[in-house]
Amino acid sequence: WGWGMTPSQQDARTFFASGFGGQFIWMHVPLGLVIAITSEVSRQSNARGQALALLRNELFAAASAWRPT
């Protein structure tokens, strides 16, 4: 069905689905976090570099730091 798991040394489960043109869904179960990224079809979006860097750095860090009040 097109889903994968990211490799991890921890027991944390992270799943992703990658689509056409740089679109993907990323789920991190321990945080209850789901991020969906859409993009236009272009050479840059097919490279996926910008969206993955944003997800791995800024978005995941912000979600990890957030604590409900």
N, C-alpha and C positions, 0 to 999 in steps of 0.2 A: 504494500500500500504506500510505499515511498517514504516511510518514516525511518529515522536512524537514531542512534544513541551516541553522544559524545563520549570519548574515552575519559576516564577519571580514576584517580587513586582512591577517591572517597566513595562512600555509599550513596552519594547524592545522585539522583537520576535527572538527566537532562536529555530531552528528546528534540528532534528537529525534522522538519519536512522542507525540502528545497524544491522550488518551482521554476518555471520558465521566466527568463528575463531578470533574474536576481531577486525573485520573490521567495520568501520563506516564513515559516512559523517556528518559533523557538519556545520550548516549555521547560521551566526549571521547577520541578515538583516541590522541593523543600520550601521554596518561597511562595508557592502558588502563583508563579509568574508565567505569563504567556505574552510573547511579543510577536506581532505579525508585521512584516515589512513588505510593502509593495513598491514597485518601481516601473518605469517605462522600459520598453525593450530598446536597449542600446548596447554598444560595445562596453561602455563603462558599467552598466548594470549587470551585464553577464559576468563581469569580473568579480562581483560581489564584495570587493575589498572594503569599500566605504561603509556599507551597511553592516558588515560583520565587525569592523573596527568600532563603529558606534555602539553596537550591541554589547560587545565584549568589554568595552571600556566604560563609557559614560552611562549607558542604560542599566547594565548589570550592577555597577557600583552604586548607582542611585537607589536601585531596588533593594540591594543588600543592606544599605544604610538606613532605609526607611523602617520606622517602627510605628505601628498604629497607637493612637492615644486612647 
